[in-house]
């Protein structure tokens, strides 16, 4: 019987990462005895553990088809851009009294939104197939920040997809697509510094807490049993958040 040297979780013989804190397991780690105690004031929820280095850690496995929060966020961003452009030109058409053009623009906007919604749904099923149905991420939280790190095996797949996307974008002359692909291929983690966070928004039905700071939006996935603890911790430490 062996235990994680970081958080004390019991390990199975074939574990390569601790199922609770995500610490990589070496062969020697299977010889580590169970620690006598963890850090003071240990919070032991369903998955969230306070480790000996003072950080809370948990792994979260999110089903792409049961929790579409990533795709809802993507659709929301692009929908806002499309609607923003529509409103800009619609105001110009209204000022000029060109009601026929306004009606045509309204229909076109609806069609574009419907097409993009369809593409988002298709991409959700494609990503579910590529990642075998789950998005696996490690969260680490202390007094100053919270980090969101994609599992190594999944990040390798994300790198390949990102490089393909960047190549396709470059070939088509689309700098936006190429830039998106390059970002996906290079970014494995997101870090939110509590002193810079401006919004903490819970979405309990999706088991996600949105932690937003300028130019960095982080989505913190939490098991429902630990949701209140993590949300209260974030709210109390993000003193500048609304």
N, C-alpha and C positions, 0 to 999 in steps of 0.2 A: 504494500500500500504506500502511495506517495502523495505529496502535497505541493501546491504551488509555493515557491519560496517568497513570493511577493504578498499574496493575500491569504494563503492558507487553505484554499479550495482543494478538495481531494481530486486527484488526477487519475484518468484511465491510462492504461498502458500505451495506447496509441495516440494520446493527445499531443499535438504539436504546439498548441496555444492553450493557455488557461481559459476555460469556458466562462469565467467570471470577469477577470481583469484584463485578459488578452495578452498577458506576458508570454513571450516565446519560451517554449519548454525545450531544454537541452537534455541529452541523455543523463547527465549527472543530476538533473533536477528530480528525476524519478527516485533518487536516493535521499532527497531532502525529507527529514522527519516533520511531522505536524508541529507548527509553531505553538508555543504555550499560550500566546496572546497576540492580538492585533493591536493597532493603534488605540489610544484612549478614546473614549466616546464613540466607539465603533457603531456605525449604523449598518445593520444587517437587514436589508430588504430582500426582495425576491432575487434581484441581480446586482444591485448597487452595493459595493463594498468599500469600506475605508481601509486602504492598504497601509503598510508600515512606513511608506515614504510620505504619508499625509495626504495622498490623493484618493479621491473616490473614482472607482473604475467600474465599468460594466460593458458587456458586449450586447449588441442588439441585432437581432435578425428580423428584417422587415420583409414581409411578403409583397412582391410587386403588385400582385393582383388583389390582395386583401387590404393593402394600405397604399393608395395611389397618391400620396402626398407629394412625392417628387414631381410627378407628371402634372398634378394640379398647379404646383408652383410655376413650372415651365409654361403651361398654358396661360396662367394668369399674367405673366410678364409679357408674352407676345400679344395677348388679347388687349392689354393696356396700351401697347404700342399701336396696334391696329386701330383701336377705338380713338386714341389720341389724334392720329392722323386724320381719321374720318371727321372728328369734331372740328379740326382746324379748317379743312376744306368745306365742311358743311356750313360753318359760320360765314365763310367768304361767299358761298353760293346764296345763302339767305340774305346777306347784305345787298347782293346784286339782284335779288328777287328772282333768281334762276331756280324755280321750284322743280322743274323737270329734271335738272341735273341733280338736285338734292335727293329726289326720290330714287334716281338711278344709283347714286352713291350709297344710299341706305341699303338697297338690295345687294349691291356689290360687297359691302361691308359684311352683311349677313352671310353671304356665300363664302367669303374668305374665312370668316370665323368658323363656319361649319366644316370647311375643308381642313383647317388647322386642327380642329377638335378631332376629326377623323384620323389625321396623321399622328396626333398625340396618343390616341387609343391604340393604333397599330404599333407605334414605337414602344408602348408599354408591354405589349405581348412579345415583341422582339427582344427587349431587354430582359424580360422574365425568362425567355428561352436561353439567352446567352449566359445569364447569371444563375441558371437553374432555379429560378423562382424567388431567390432571396437576395437582399442587399444586406451585407454583414459589415458592421462598423463598431469600432472601439471608441468609447468616450472616456476622457480623463478630466477630472474637475478638481480644482483646489481653490484656495482663497483669492487667486488673482485672475484665473482664466478657465475656459473649458475648451477642449480640443475634440475634434471629430475626425477619426482616421479610418479610412477604408481598409478592409482586410487585404493583406498582401496578394493573395491569389486573385482576388477580384480586381485589384488595382492593375495587375498585369494585363488583364483583359481590357480594362478601361484605357490603358496606354495604347494597345493595339487599335481599338476602335477610334481613339482620338487621332492617331496618326493617319488612319484611313480617311477620317473626316477632314483633316487638315489637307491631305493630298487632293481629295475631291474638290474642296473649296478653292485650293490654289489653281487646279486645272480649269475650273469654271470662272476664275477671276473674282471669286467672292471672298473678300477679305474677312467678312464677318464669320462665315462658315469655317474658314481656315483658322481664324483666331480662336473660335470655340473649340475646334479640334485640338489645337495646340495646348489650350488651357486644360482640357480634359486629360491629355496625355501627361501633363506635368504636375497636376495637383492631386495629391493623395489625401491631404488633410486640410481642415479649416480650424482656425483658432480665433476665439472671441475673448478679447481682454475686457474684463468686467468694467474697468474705468472708462472704456470707449463705447460701451453698449448703450444704445438709445431706446430700444424697444425690446420688451420681453412679452411675447404673445403666446398664450397656451392654446393648443388645439387638442383638447382631451379626447375627442372622438377619433382622432388619428394617432394618438399617443405621441404627439410631437409638440415641442416648445420652440418657437422661433425666437432666436437671439440675434438681433440686428444691430450692427454698428455701421458707420459710413464705409461703403465699398466692401463690406464683408457681411453676408447674411448666412447664419449658421442654423441648421435644423437639428435639434437635439431630440432624439428618439428615446423614449423612456417606457419601461413596462408599466402598466396601469397601477400595479401595487406600489410602485415607487414614485409615481407621478407627482404627488403632493409634496413629497420631501424635496425632490430635485427642483420643482418650480419655486417652492419657498426659499430654497438655498439661492437660486439665481436672482430672485426678486430682492432678497436681503443684501446680496453682494453687488448687484448692478445699481449703484446709488444714483446714477444719472438717467436711468431708464424710466420711461413713462408707464 
